[in-house]
Amino acid sequence: MSELSRRRVLKSGLAATAAVGASVLLAPVAHASEFPEVPGMRGDRRANELWYAYEMEFSYAPSAEVVAAYGELDAAAQGSPLSLLDLYIQTREQGTYPESYLDRIRRARHAFEVFSVVQLDLFDRYYPRDERALAWSFVHMGNGVLYDPRMPHPNEIHMMTMDNTSADGKTTTSWHFWHAVNRGLTLLGIDRARWNRLDRLVGLGWEVQSTTKPAVGQVNPPIACHTAERLIRRWECRTPGEMDRAFQSFPYPAP
């Protein structure tokens, strides 16, 4: 789920598609009991399946539509995919947000619509009408406890990392990038209510990773249930403005 992977998508297009079981992404499955056994897999079965499908769709085996959407986003931000985050940060610091941010991203509306449709399809496929369980999937991913041997080595652990991160994966900006995309969706009026809710889960995953500081390349100790529940409650009612202020902090959430 790294920005390096996202940039690789732009460079390599669909080169990886044939190498991955695309049928996995299309299967109408939702419950762990319906998934085939994967020898060696560790962690919550349904969460593993969600994040595997997510990684394939957005990093390793993107559809032509997703590749094109990345290109549109790149063009609107006038730089690499990371510059969308730079644009978001810049407009916040200059006091011109949200107007100037919205003005720049309007040209990429179709790309944002693609991101919304594809992501919501994945969330609804694996966690239909179960946002509480979906919240826990973000906890598991932020915690670095999901080991999936189907993933390309050395990325068998589903977690947020980045090519210029520290060795333990603690200082990734990927959560901030995701928030910048989500705010683009809500400002453009694309599934606004849904993305305001889902953005809180992005904040949740960010704080879980910031709290547990999982190591890259290994299954990490699970976060205590009472700690995870406290973090879920902390994020579940935040307004869009509170989310923006929270993501002004880097690399970790403010106390």
C-alpha positions as CSV (number, residue, x, y, z in Angstrom):
1,M,0.0,0.0,0.0
2,S,3.0,2.3,-0.6
3,E,3.4,5.4,-2.6
4,L,6.3,3.6,-4.3
5,S,3.8,1.0,-5.5
6,R,1.5,3.8,-6.7
7,R,4.3,5.4,-8.7
8,R,5.2,2.0,-10.1
9,V,1.7,1.7,-11.4
10,L,2.1,4.9,-13.4
11,K,5.3,3.6,-15.0
12,S,4.4,0.0,-15.7
13,G,0.7,0.2,-16.4
14,L,-0.8,-3.2,-16.7
15,A,2.4,-5.2,-16.9
16,A,1.6,-7.0,-13.6
17,T,-2.0,-7.9,-14.4
18,A,-1.3,-11.2,-16.1
19,A,0.9,-12.4,-13.2
20,V,-1.9,-12.0,-10.6
21,G,-5.1,-13.9,-10.1
22,A,-7.5,-11.2,-11.2
23,S,-10.4,-13.5,-10.6
24,V,-9.8,-13.1,-6.9
25,L,-10.8,-9.4,-7.2
26,L,-14.1,-10.3,-8.9
27,A,-15.4,-12.9,-6.6
28,P,-18.6,-11.9,-4.8
29,V,-17.4,-12.9,-1.3
30,A,-17.9,-11.4,2.1
31,H,-17.4,-13.8,4.9
32,A,-14.3,-15.6,6.1
33,S,-15.9,-19.0,5.9
34,E,-16.3,-18.5,2.1
35,F,-12.6,-18.0,1.5
36,P,-10.3,-20.8,0.4
37,E,-7.6,-21.8,2.9
38,V,-4.2,-20.1,2.3
39,P,-1.4,-22.1,4.0
40,G,0.8,-19.9,6.1
41,M,-1.6,-16.9,6.3
42,R,-1.7,-15.1,9.7
43,G,-4.3,-12.8,11.1
44,D,-7.9,-12.0,10.5
45,R,-9.0,-13.9,7.3
46,R,-11.5,-11.4,6.0
47,A,-9.2,-8.4,6.6
48,N,-6.5,-10.2,4.7
49,E,-8.8,-10.8,1.8
50,L,-9.9,-7.1,1.7
51,W,-6.4,-5.7,1.8
52,Y,-5.1,-8.3,-0.7
53,A,-7.8,-7.2,-3.1
54,Y,-7.1,-3.6,-2.4
55,E,-3.4,-4.0,-3.0
56,M,-4.0,-5.8,-6.3
57,E,-6.4,-3.2,-7.5
58,F,-4.4,-0.1,-6.6
59,S,-0.8,-1.2,-6.7
60,Y,0.1,-4.6,-8.3
61,A,-2.6,-5.4,-10.8
62,P,-4.6,-2.2,-11.5
63,S,-7.3,-2.1,-14.1
64,A,-6.8,0.2,-17.1
65,E,-9.4,2.5,-15.6
66,V,-7.4,2.8,-12.3
67,V,-4.2,3.4,-14.2
68,A,-5.9,6.2,-16.2
69,A,-7.3,7.7,-13.1
70,Y,-3.8,7.9,-11.5
71,G,-2.7,9.7,-14.6
72,E,-5.6,12.2,-14.4
73,L,-4.8,12.8,-10.7
74,D,-1.1,13.3,-11.6
75,A,-2.0,15.8,-14.3
76,A,-4.3,17.8,-12.1
77,A,-1.7,18.0,-9.3
78,Q,1.0,18.8,-11.9
79,G,3.6,16.4,-10.5
80,S,3.9,12.9,-9.1
81,P,1.0,11.3,-7.2
82,L,2.6,12.6,-4.0
83,S,2.1,16.2,-5.2
84,L,-1.6,15.8,-4.4
85,L,-0.6,15.6,-0.8
86,D,1.8,18.5,-1.3
87,L,-1.0,20.6,-2.9
88,Y,-3.3,19.7,0.0
89,I,-0.7,20.7,2.6
90,Q,0.2,23.9,0.7
91,T,-3.3,25.2,0.4
92,R,-3.9,24.5,4.1
93,E,-0.7,26.4,5.1
94,Q,-1.6,29.3,2.8
95,G,-5.1,29.6,4.2
96,T,-6.7,29.1,0.8
97,Y,-8.1,25.7,1.6
98,P,-10.6,24.4,0.6
99,E,-11.3,26.7,-2.3
100,S,-7.9,26.6,-4.0
101,Y,-7.6,22.9,-3.4
102,L,-11.0,22.2,-4.9
103,D,-10.2,24.5,-7.9
104,R,-7.2,22.4,-8.8
105,I,-8.7,19.0,-8.4
106,R,-11.9,19.7,-10.3
107,R,-10.2,18.8,-13.5
108,A,-9.7,15.3,-12.1
109,R,-13.2,14.7,-11.1
110,H,-13.6,11.6,-13.2
111,A,-10.4,10.1,-11.5
112,F,-11.9,10.7,-8.1
113,E,-15.1,9.1,-9.2
114,V,-13.2,6.0,-10.3
115,F,-11.4,5.8,-6.9
116,S,-14.7,6.1,-5.1
117,V,-16.5,3.4,-7.1
118,V,-13.6,0.9,-6.9
119,Q,-12.9,1.4,-3.2
120,L,-16.5,1.3,-2.2
121,D,-17.0,-1.9,-4.2
122,L,-14.2,-3.5,-2.3
123,F,-15.4,-2.3,1.1
124,D,-19.0,-3.4,0.4
125,R,-17.9,-6.7,-1.0
126,Y,-16.0,-7.8,2.1
127,Y,-17.8,-5.8,4.8
128,P,-21.3,-5.2,3.6
129,R,-23.3,-3.2,6.1
130,D,-20.7,-3.9,8.7
131,E,-18.7,-0.7,9.3
132,R,-17.7,-1.8,12.8
133,A,-15.9,-4.9,11.4
134,L,-14.5,-2.7,8.7
135,A,-13.0,-0.4,11.4
136,W,-11.2,-3.5,12.8
137,S,-9.8,-4.3,9.4
138,F,-8.1,-0.8,9.5
139,V,-6.9,-1.6,13.0
140,H,-5.3,-4.9,11.8
141,M,-3.7,-3.3,8.8
142,G,-2.3,-0.4,10.9
143,N,-1.1,-2.9,13.5
144,G,0.9,-4.9,10.9
145,V,-0.5,-8.2,12.0
146,L,-1.8,-9.5,8.6
147,Y,0.6,-11.9,6.9
148,D,-0.5,-12.9,3.4
149,P,1.9,-15.3,1.5
150,R,0.1,-14.4,-1.8
151,M,1.7,-11.0,-1.7
152,P,5.0,-10.4,-3.5
153,H,8.1,-10.6,-1.4
154,P,9.0,-8.7,0.8
155,N,5.5,-7.2,1.1
156,E,3.7,-10.1,2.7
157,I,2.5,-8.0,5.6
158,H,-0.5,-5.8,4.8
159,M,0.5,-2.4,6.2
160,M,1.2,1.2,5.1
161,T,4.8,1.7,4.1
162,M,6.7,4.0,1.8
163,D,9.9,3.9,-0.2
164,N,11.5,6.7,1.8
165,T,10.4,5.6,5.2
166,S,12.5,4.6,8.2
167,A,13.3,0.9,8.4
168,D,10.4,0.2,10.8
169,G,7.8,1.9,8.6
170,K,6.9,4.4,11.3
171,T,7.0,7.7,9.3
172,T,4.9,6.9,6.2
173,T,2.9,9.7,4.6
174,S,0.6,7.2,3.0
175,W,-2.2,7.8,5.5
176,H,-1.9,11.6,4.9
177,F,-2.1,11.0,1.1
178,W,-5.2,8.9,1.6
179,H,-6.8,11.6,3.6
180,A,-6.0,14.2,0.9
181,V,-7.8,11.9,-1.6
182,N,-10.8,11.5,0.7
183,R,-11.1,15.2,1.1
184,G,-11.0,15.6,-2.6
185,L,-13.9,13.2,-2.8
186,T,-16.0,15.0,-0.2
187,L,-15.2,18.5,-1.6
188,L,-16.3,17.3,-5.0
189,G,-19.5,16.0,-3.6
190,I,-18.7,12.3,-4.5
191,D,-20.3,10.0,-2.0
192,R,-19.7,12.7,0.5
193,A,-21.4,11.2,3.6
194,R,-19.8,7.8,3.0
195,W,-16.3,9.2,2.6
196,N,-16.6,11.4,5.6
197,R,-17.2,8.2,7.6
198,L,-14.5,6.2,5.9
199,D,-12.0,9.0,6.3
200,R,-12.3,8.5,10.1
201,L,-11.1,4.9,9.5
202,V,-8.1,6.3,7.7
203,G,-7.3,8.4,10.8
204,L,-7.9,5.3,13.0
205,G,-5.4,3.2,11.0
206,W,-2.9,6.0,11.1
207,E,-3.1,6.3,14.9
208,V,-3.0,2.5,15.4
209,Q,0.3,2.4,13.3
210,S,1.6,5.4,15.2
211,T,0.8,3.8,18.5
212,T,2.1,0.3,17.8
213,K,4.9,1.3,15.5
214,P,4.9,-2.1,13.7
215,A,8.1,-3.4,12.1
216,V,8.2,-4.0,8.4
217,G,8.5,-7.6,7.1
218,Q,7.3,-9.5,10.2
219,V,4.0,-10.3,12.0
220,N,3.8,-7.8,14.8
221,P,2.3,-8.2,18.3
222,P,-1.4,-7.4,18.3
223,I,-2.6,-4.2,19.9
224,A,-4.6,-4.6,23.1
225,C,-8.3,-4.8,22.5
226,H,-9.1,-2.1,25.0
227,T,-6.6,0.2,23.4
228,A,-8.0,-0.5,19.9
229,E,-11.6,0.2,21.2
230,R,-10.4,3.4,22.7
231,L,-8.9,4.5,19.4
232,I,-12.0,3.5,17.5
233,R,-14.1,5.7,19.8
234,R,-11.7,8.5,19.5
235,W,-12.1,8.7,15.7
236,E,-15.7,7.6,15.0
237,C,-17.4,11.0,15.5
238,R,-14.9,13.5,14.1
239,T,-16.1,16.1,11.7
240,P,-14.3,16.9,8.3
241,G,-12.8,20.0,9.9
242,E,-11.5,18.0,12.8
243,M,-10.0,15.4,10.4
244,D,-8.2,18.2,8.5
245,R,-6.8,19.6,11.7
246,A,-5.7,16.1,12.9
247,F,-3.8,15.4,9.6
248,Q,-1.9,18.7,10.0
249,S,0.2,16.7,12.5
250,F,3.1,14.6,11.1
251,P,4.3,11.9,11.4
252,Y,2.1,11.0,14.4
253,P,-1.3,12.2,15.5
254,A,-1.2,15.1,18.1
255,P,-1.7,14.0,21.7
